[in-house]
Amino acid sequence: MPRYQATLTRNQAGRYCGTVTDQRTGNQIEFPDCSKERRDGRWIVSGKSATPCLPQWFLEMRKVEDGLFEITATEDRNFLIRFPECELDETDEQRSIIGWTDDVQLIEARKERAA
């Protein structure tokens, strides 16, 4: 099973709640107040971390194609966790978008490779 899991669940009034979980340690980054907005002509859901020791994390979800979504979690300029193939799932009578990955990228290292 992949190490990281992302979950995004719709709350009331069009707001969303997200989590990124490290499956090995059980540690979570919580995004309790994500909102839907239009950016570059496309709808995205985004929000900031409310986890006290991890305040610089940011979550975004966008629809890739019918029934498939991409979630990204970034930490300031340091880390990027991409969940490229997230799917709609029903658990506990609640619909969520869920994805898994092992891929954590160092953002500064990516910039150096591109230069």
C-alpha positions in Angstrom: 0.0 0.0 0.0 1.3 3.5 -0.8 2.7 5.6 2.1 0.5 8.7 1.7 -3.3 9.0 1.5 -5.3 12.2 0.7 -9.0 12.5 1.4 -11.3 15.4 0.6 -14.9 15.4 1.9 -17.6 17.9 1.3 -19.1 19.6 4.4 -22.1 21.7 4.5 -22.6 24.9 2.5 -20.1 24.0 -0.2 -17.0 23.8 2.1 -14.6 20.8 2.2 -12.5 19.1 4.7 -9.2 17.5 3.7 -6.5 15.3 5.2 -3.2 14.0 4.1 -2.1 10.9 6.1 1.3 9.2 6.4 0.1 5.6 6.5 3.4 4.4 8.2 3.4 6.9 11.1 -0.3 7.8 11.3 0.6 11.5 11.3 -2.0 13.7 9.6 -2.1 17.2 8.1 -5.6 18.6 8.4 -7.3 21.1 6.1 -10.7 21.6 7.7 -11.8 24.7 5.8 -11.3 24.2 2.1 -13.3 26.2 -0.4 -14.3 25.9 -4.1 -13.1 28.7 -6.4 -12.7 29.3 -10.1 -9.1 29.7 -11.2 -7.9 29.9 -14.9 -11.4 28.9 -16.0 -11.5 25.7 -13.9 -13.0 24.8 -10.6 -10.6 23.9 -7.8 -10.9 23.2 -4.1 -8.2 24.6 -1.9 -7.3 25.3 1.7 -4.5 25.8 4.2 -3.3 23.5 7.0 -4.8 23.9 10.5 -2.3 21.5 12.0 -0.4 23.6 14.5 3.0 22.2 13.9 2.6 22.2 10.1 1.1 25.6 9.2 2.8 26.1 5.8 1.0 23.2 4.0 -1.6 24.0 1.3 -4.0 21.6 -0.4 -5.5 21.8 -3.9 -7.9 19.5 -5.8 -8.9 19.8 -9.4 -10.8 17.6 -11.7 -8.6 15.9 -14.4 -11.3 14.1 -16.4 -14.6 12.4 -15.8 -14.4 10.6 -12.4 -10.7 11.4 -11.9 -9.2 14.1 -9.8 -5.7 15.3 -8.8 -4.9 16.5 -5.3 -1.6 18.2 -4.5 -0.2 19.1 -1.0 2.6 21.6 -0.9 4.7 22.9 2.0 5.9 26.4 1.4 8.8 26.0 -1.1 10.1 22.7 0.2 7.8 19.7 -0.5 5.2 18.6 -3.0 3.1 15.5 -2.6 1.0 14.8 -5.8 -1.9 12.4 -5.8 -2.5 12.1 -9.6 -5.3 9.6 -9.8 -7.9 10.3 -7.0 -11.3 8.8 -7.3 -14.7 9.4 -5.8 -15.4 6.9 -3.0 -18.3 6.3 -0.6 -17.3 5.5 3.0 -19.6 5.6 6.0 -22.4 7.0 3.8 -20.2 9.9 2.9 -18.8 10.7 -0.5 -15.1 11.5 -0.6 -12.3 12.0 -3.1 -9.4 9.7 -2.1 -6.0 9.1 -3.6 -2.7 7.4 -2.6 1.0 7.9 -3.5 4.5 7.2 -2.5 5.9 10.2 -4.4 7.2 13.2 -2.3 9.2 15.7 -4.3 11.6 18.4 -3.1 10.5 21.6 -4.8 13.9 23.3 -4.7 15.5 20.1 -6.3 12.8 20.3 -9.1 13.7 23.9 -9.8 17.4 23.1 -9.9 16.8 20.3 -12.5 14.7 22.7 -14.6 17.4 25.4 -14.7 
